[in-house]
Amino acid sequence: MNRRYFRPDTPLILWVPLLLLACSLSGCGNSEEGPSRYVVTGTVTYDGKPVPRGYVTFVPDNAKGTTGPTSRAKIVDGKYNTQSEGSKPPIAGDLLIQIEGYGPEVPNEEFASPLFETYTVEQKLAPKNQELNIDVPKKK
C-alpha cells in the first residue's frame, strides 16, 4: 500500500504549520545574523565643497583580514547616513571606503556624469557608531 502524506490537493490550512516550521528551522525571517554593524554618518566634500549626490561604499579589506558584507549609503547634499532608507551600516575593522560623486544637474543618476573618478581611502572603523567626514582631493 502506497501512502502519500502530503498531496497537492491537501487544504492550505495543513500546509501553513509545515511552512512555518521549515522557516524557523532554516533561519529565515527577520532575525539579524552575521557580524555586528555600526552606524556611520558624515559629510563628503570634493575640493572643499559638498558633493551634491553620490555613494559611500564600505568594503571589508580582505588583505588585512577583515571579512564580511559590503555596505553602501547615498550622499545627498554632501551628507550620508548608513542608517537611512536603502542603506545598511558597515562592520568594524579595516575597510576600503569608495566614494562616487555626481553633480546636481541630472536628476537620474544613471545618466549623470561623475565629478571625479571613484576615490578609495583605507580606514579602520572602531566597533561603535561614529562620524566620518571625507574630503576627496581634486586631481592636479
PyRosetta script that sets phi, psi and omega in degrees:
from pyrosetta import init, pose_from_sequence

init()
pose = pose_from_sequence("MNRRYFRPDTPLILWVPLLLLACSLSGCGNSEEGPSRYVVTGTVTYDGKPVPRGYVTFVPDNAKGTTGPTSRAKIVDGKYNTQSEGSKPPIAGDLLIQIEGYGPEVPNEEFASPLFETYTVEQKLAPKNQELNIDVPKKK")
pose.set_psi(1, 124.6)
pose.set_omega(1, -178.0)
pose.set_phi(2, -93.7)
pose.set_psi(2, 114.3)
pose.set_omega(2, -179.6)
pose.set_phi(3, -101.4)
pose.set_psi(3, 134.6)
pose.set_omega(3, 173.7)
pose.set_phi(4, -118.1)
pose.set_psi(4, 116.1)
pose.set_omega(4, -176.8)
pose.set_phi(5, -80.9)
pose.set_psi(5, -34.3)
pose.set_omega(5, -179.7)
pose.set_phi(6, -121.8)
pose.set_psi(6, 113.8)
pose.set_omega(6, 179.4)
pose.set_phi(7, -110.6)
pose.set_psi(7, 153.0)
pose.set_omega(7, 179.8)
pose.set_phi(8, -58.4)
pose.set_psi(8, -25.5)
pose.set_omega(8, -178.9)
pose.set_phi(9, -91.9)
pose.set_psi(9, 11.1)
pose.set_omega(9, 176.8)
pose.set_phi(10, -65.7)
pose.set_psi(10, 136.4)
pose.set_omega(10, -179.5)
pose.set_phi(11, -58.0)
pose.set_psi(11, 145.5)
pose.set_omega(11, -178.2)
pose.set_phi(12, -56.1)
pose.set_psi(12, -34.8)
pose.set_omega(12, -178.4)
pose.set_phi(13, -59.4)
pose.set_psi(13, -25.6)
pose.set_omega(13, 178.4)
pose.set_phi(14, -84.3)
pose.set_psi(14, -22.9)
pose.set_omega(14, 179.7)
pose.set_phi(15, -81.0)
pose.set_psi(15, -31.8)
pose.set_omega(15, -174.9)
pose.set_phi(16, -56.9)
pose.set_psi(16, -50.7)
pose.set_omega(16, 179.1)
pose.set_phi(17, -60.1)
pose.set_psi(17, -35.6)
pose.set_omega(17, 179.0)
pose.set_phi(18, -65.8)
pose.set_psi(18, -42.3)
pose.set_omega(18, 178.5)
pose.set_phi(19, -66.0)
pose.set_psi(19, -40.4)
pose.set_omega(19, 177.7)
pose.set_phi(20, -62.9)
pose.set_psi(20, -41.6)
pose.set_omega(20, 178.0)
pose.set_phi(21, -63.4)
pose.set_psi(21, -43.4)
pose.set_omega(21, 179.8)
pose.set_phi(22, -62.2)
pose.set_psi(22, -41.9)
pose.set_omega(22, 178.8)
pose.set_phi(23, -64.4)
pose.set_psi(23, -43.0)
pose.set_omega(23, -178.2)
pose.set_phi(24, -66.4)
pose.set_psi(24, -34.0)
pose.set_omega(24, 179.0)
pose.set_phi(25, -76.0)
pose.set_psi(25, -31.1)
pose.set_omega(25, -177.4)
pose.set_phi(26, -87.9)
pose.set_psi(26, -11.8)
pose.set_omega(26, 177.3)
pose.set_phi(27, 91.3)
pose.set_psi(27, 9.4)
pose.set_omega(27, 177.7)
pose.set_phi(28, -77.2)
pose.set_psi(28, 157.3)
pose.set_omega(28, -178.8)
pose.set_phi(29, 132.7)
pose.set_psi(29, -156.7)
pose.set_omega(29, -173.8)
pose.set_phi(30, -97.8)
pose.set_psi(30, 2.8)
pose.set_omega(30, -176.8)
pose.set_phi(31, -69.1)
pose.set_psi(31, 138.3)
pose.set_omega(31, 178.4)
pose.set_phi(32, -87.6)
pose.set_psi(32, 116.9)
pose.set_omega(32, 176.5)
pose.set_phi(33, -119.5)
pose.set_psi(33, 164.9)
pose.set_omega(33, 179.3)
pose.set_phi(34, 103.2)
pose.set_psi(34, -169.4)
pose.set_omega(34, -176.8)
pose.set_phi(35, -69.0)
pose.set_psi(35, 156.0)
pose.set_omega(35, 177.2)
pose.set_phi(36, -66.0)
pose.set_psi(36, 145.7)
pose.set_omega(36, 179.2)
pose.set_phi(37, -119.3)
pose.set_psi(37, 151.1)
pose.set_omega(37, -175.9)
pose.set_phi(38, -131.7)
pose.set_psi(38, 136.8)
pose.set_omega(38, -178.0)
pose.set_phi(39, -71.8)
pose.set_psi(39, 131.4)
pose.set_omega(39, 176.2)
pose.set_phi(40, -125.0)
pose.set_psi(40, 130.1)
pose.set_omega(40, 176.8)
pose.set_phi(41, -127.1)
pose.set_psi(41, 163.8)
pose.set_omega(41, 176.5)
pose.set_phi(42, 166.4)
pose.set_psi(42, -169.6)
pose.set_omega(42, 177.8)
pose.set_phi(43, -119.7)
pose.set_psi(43, 153.1)
pose.set_omega(43, 175.8)
pose.set_phi(44, -126.2)
pose.set_psi(44, 123.9)
pose.set_omega(44, 178.1)
pose.set_phi(45, -120.7)
pose.set_psi(45, 155.1)
pose.set_omega(45, 175.7)
pose.set_phi(46, -127.6)
pose.set_psi(46, 119.2)
pose.set_omega(46, -177.2)
pose.set_phi(47, 55.3)
pose.set_psi(47, 37.4)
pose.set_omega(47, 176.4)
pose.set_phi(48, 84.3)
pose.set_psi(48, -3.0)
pose.set_omega(48, -179.0)
pose.set_phi(49, -113.8)
pose.set_psi(49, 146.2)
pose.set_omega(49, 179.7)
pose.set_phi(50, -58.9)
pose.set_psi(50, 137.1)
pose.set_omega(50, 175.9)
pose.set_phi(51, -76.1)
pose.set_psi(51, 121.3)
pose.set_omega(51, -175.6)
pose.set_phi(52, -60.4)
pose.set_psi(52, -46.7)
pose.set_omega(52, -178.1)
pose.set_phi(53, -147.9)
pose.set_psi(53, 155.9)
pose.set_omega(53, 176.9)
pose.set_phi(54, 159.4)
pose.set_psi(54, -158.2)
pose.set_omega(54, -178.0)
pose.set_phi(55, -140.9)
pose.set_psi(55, 147.0)
pose.set_omega(55, 169.4)
pose.set_phi(56, -115.5)
pose.set_psi(56, 122.3)
pose.set_omega(56, -179.1)
pose.set_phi(57, -117.6)
pose.set_psi(57, 129.2)
pose.set_omega(57, -179.6)
pose.set_phi(58, -105.0)
pose.set_psi(58, 113.6)
pose.set_omega(58, -176.7)
pose.set_phi(59, -114.9)
pose.set_psi(59, 122.2)
pose.set_omega(59, 177.2)
pose.set_phi(60, -57.7)
pose.set_psi(60, 134.6)
pose.set_omega(60, -179.4)
pose.set_phi(61, -86.9)
pose.set_psi(61, 91.7)
pose.set_omega(61, -178.6)
pose.set_phi(62, -59.0)
pose.set_psi(62, -32.5)
pose.set_omega(62, -179.5)
pose.set_phi(63, -63.2)
pose.set_psi(63, -24.8)
pose.set_omega(63, 179.5)
pose.set_phi(64, -104.1)
pose.set_psi(64, 11.3)
pose.set_omega(64, 174.4)
pose.set_phi(65, 90.5)
pose.set_psi(65, 4.4)
pose.set_omega(65, 178.3)
pose.set_phi(66, -91.7)
pose.set_psi(66, 122.7)
pose.set_omega(66, 178.1)
pose.set_phi(67, -125.6)
pose.set_psi(67, 151.8)
pose.set_omega(67, 179.3)
pose.set_phi(68, 150.8)
pose.set_psi(68, -170.5)
pose.set_omega(68, -176.9)
pose.set_phi(69, -77.7)
pose.set_psi(69, 152.8)
pose.set_omega(69, 173.6)
pose.set_phi(70, -84.7)
pose.set_psi(70, 147.6)
pose.set_omega(70, 179.1)
pose.set_phi(71, -127.3)
pose.set_psi(71, 154.6)
pose.set_omega(71, -178.3)
pose.set_phi(72, -145.0)
pose.set_psi(72, 141.9)
pose.set_omega(72, 177.0)
pose.set_phi(73, -135.7)
pose.set_psi(73, 148.2)
pose.set_omega(73, 177.7)
pose.set_phi(74, -80.4)
pose.set_psi(74, 144.4)
pose.set_omega(74, 170.9)
pose.set_phi(75, -99.0)
pose.set_psi(75, 127.0)
pose.set_omega(75, 176.6)
pose.set_phi(76, -132.1)
pose.set_psi(76, 119.1)
pose.set_omega(76, -178.9)
pose.set_phi(77, 52.6)
pose.set_psi(77, 41.0)
pose.set_omega(77, 175.6)
pose.set_phi(78, 84.4)
pose.set_psi(78, -4.2)
pose.set_omega(78, -177.2)
pose.set_phi(79, -116.4)
pose.set_psi(79, 150.8)
pose.set_omega(79, 174.6)
pose.set_phi(80, -140.9)
pose.set_psi(80, 156.3)
pose.set_omega(80, 179.0)
pose.set_phi(81, -149.7)
pose.set_psi(81, 118.4)
pose.set_omega(81, -176.2)
pose.set_phi(82, -72.9)
pose.set_psi(82, -0.1)
pose.set_omega(82, 177.6)
pose.set_phi(83, -104.4)
pose.set_psi(83, 0.9)
pose.set_omega(83, -179.3)
pose.set_phi(84, -73.2)
pose.set_psi(84, 167.0)
pose.set_omega(84, -177.4)
pose.set_phi(85, -56.3)
pose.set_psi(85, 132.9)
pose.set_omega(85, 179.0)
pose.set_phi(86, 84.3)
pose.set_psi(86, 0.0)
pose.set_omega(86, -179.9)
pose.set_phi(87, -111.8)
pose.set_psi(87, 163.8)
pose.set_omega(87, 173.9)
pose.set_phi(88, -139.0)
pose.set_psi(88, 131.6)
pose.set_omega(88, -179.7)
pose.set_phi(89, -59.8)
pose.set_psi(89, 149.8)
pose.set_omega(89, 179.5)
pose.set_phi(90, -81.2)
pose.set_psi(90, 169.8)
pose.set_omega(90, 174.1)
pose.set_phi(91, -86.7)
pose.set_psi(91, 167.1)
pose.set_omega(91, 176.1)
pose.set_phi(92, -85.7)
pose.set_psi(92, 160.7)
pose.set_omega(92, 177.0)
pose.set_phi(93, 122.9)
pose.set_psi(93, -167.5)
pose.set_omega(93, 179.2)
pose.set_phi(94, -76.4)
pose.set_psi(94, 121.0)
pose.set_omega(94, -177.0)
pose.set_phi(95, -127.9)
pose.set_psi(95, 155.3)
pose.set_omega(95, 168.3)
pose.set_phi(96, -103.7)
pose.set_psi(96, 121.2)
pose.set_omega(96, -179.3)
pose.set_phi(97, -104.6)
pose.set_psi(97, 120.1)
pose.set_omega(97, -177.5)
pose.set_phi(98, -107.4)
pose.set_psi(98, 132.9)
pose.set_omega(98, -179.0)
pose.set_phi(99, -116.1)
pose.set_psi(99, 128.2)
pose.set_omega(99, 171.4)
pose.set_phi(100, -116.4)
pose.set_psi(100, 130.8)
pose.set_omega(100, -178.8)
pose.set_phi(101, -128.7)
pose.set_psi(101, 139.0)
pose.set_omega(101, -179.8)
pose.set_phi(102, -130.2)
pose.set_psi(102, 154.5)
pose.set_omega(102, 177.8)
pose.set_phi(103, -78.3)
pose.set_psi(103, 171.3)
pose.set_omega(103, -177.4)
pose.set_phi(104, -83.7)
pose.set_psi(104, -7.4)
pose.set_omega(104, -169.1)
pose.set_phi(105, -70.6)
pose.set_psi(105, -22.5)
pose.set_omega(105, -177.5)
pose.set_phi(106, -119.6)
pose.set_psi(106, 117.8)
pose.set_omega(106, -177.5)
pose.set_phi(107, -70.3)
pose.set_psi(107, -23.3)
pose.set_omega(107, -179.5)
pose.set_phi(108, -98.1)
pose.set_psi(108, 108.2)
pose.set_omega(108, -175.2)
pose.set_phi(109, -59.3)
pose.set_psi(109, -21.8)
pose.set_omega(109, -179.7)
pose.set_phi(110, -60.5)
pose.set_psi(110, -31.1)
pose.set_omega(110, -175.2)
pose.set_phi(111, -110.7)
pose.set_psi(111, 2.8)
pose.set_omega(111, -178.5)
pose.set_phi(112, -72.9)
pose.set_psi(112, 144.3)
pose.set_omega(112, 175.5)
pose.set_phi(113, -89.0)
pose.set_psi(113, 137.8)
pose.set_omega(113, -177.6)
pose.set_phi(114, -69.8)
pose.set_psi(114, 148.3)
pose.set_omega(114, 175.3)
pose.set_phi(115, -74.6)
pose.set_psi(115, -27.6)
pose.set_omega(115, -176.7)
pose.set_phi(116, -158.9)
pose.set_psi(116, 163.4)
pose.set_omega(116, 174.1)
pose.set_phi(117, -66.9)
pose.set_psi(117, 152.9)
pose.set_omega(117, 179.7)
pose.set_phi(118, -50.7)
pose.set_psi(118, 125.4)
pose.set_omega(118, -177.9)
pose.set_phi(119, -101.9)
pose.set_psi(119, 131.3)
pose.set_omega(119, -179.6)
pose.set_phi(120, -121.3)
pose.set_psi(120, 134.2)
pose.set_omega(120, 177.1)
pose.set_phi(121, -132.9)
pose.set_psi(121, 142.0)
pose.set_omega(121, 176.2)
pose.set_phi(122, -85.7)
pose.set_psi(122, 139.1)
pose.set_omega(122, -178.8)
pose.set_phi(123, -151.6)
pose.set_psi(123, 137.4)
pose.set_omega(123, 173.8)
pose.set_phi(124, -99.3)
pose.set_psi(124, 118.1)
pose.set_omega(124, 178.9)
pose.set_phi(125, -95.8)
pose.set_psi(125, 130.4)
pose.set_omega(125, 177.4)
pose.set_phi(126, -74.8)
pose.set_psi(126, 155.7)
pose.set_omega(126, 178.7)
pose.set_phi(127, -76.2)
pose.set_psi(127, 67.8)
pose.set_omega(127, 178.0)
pose.set_phi(128, -160.7)
pose.set_psi(128, 160.5)
pose.set_omega(128, 172.9)
pose.set_phi(129, -68.8)
pose.set_psi(129, 142.5)
pose.set_omega(129, -174.4)
pose.set_phi(130, -158.4)
pose.set_psi(130, 168.5)
pose.set_omega(130, 175.1)
pose.set_phi(131, -107.6)
pose.set_psi(131, 134.9)
pose.set_omega(131, 179.3)
pose.set_phi(132, -137.4)
pose.set_psi(132, 110.5)
pose.set_omega(132, 178.0)
pose.set_phi(133, -97.2)
pose.set_psi(133, 137.3)
pose.set_omega(133, -176.3)
pose.set_phi(134, -127.8)
pose.set_psi(134, 129.6)
pose.set_omega(134, 175.1)
pose.set_phi(135, -111.3)
pose.set_psi(135, 118.9)
pose.set_omega(135, 177.0)
pose.set_phi(136, -85.7)
pose.set_psi(136, 118.0)
pose.set_omega(136, -178.5)
pose.set_phi(137, -73.3)
pose.set_psi(137, 146.2)
pose.set_omega(137, 177.5)
pose.set_phi(138, -78.3)
pose.set_psi(138, 132.5)
pose.set_omega(138, 178.2)
pose.set_phi(139, -72.2)
pose.set_psi(139, 141.9)
pose.set_omega(139, -179.6)
pose.set_phi(140, -98.1)
pose.dump_pdb("model.pdb")
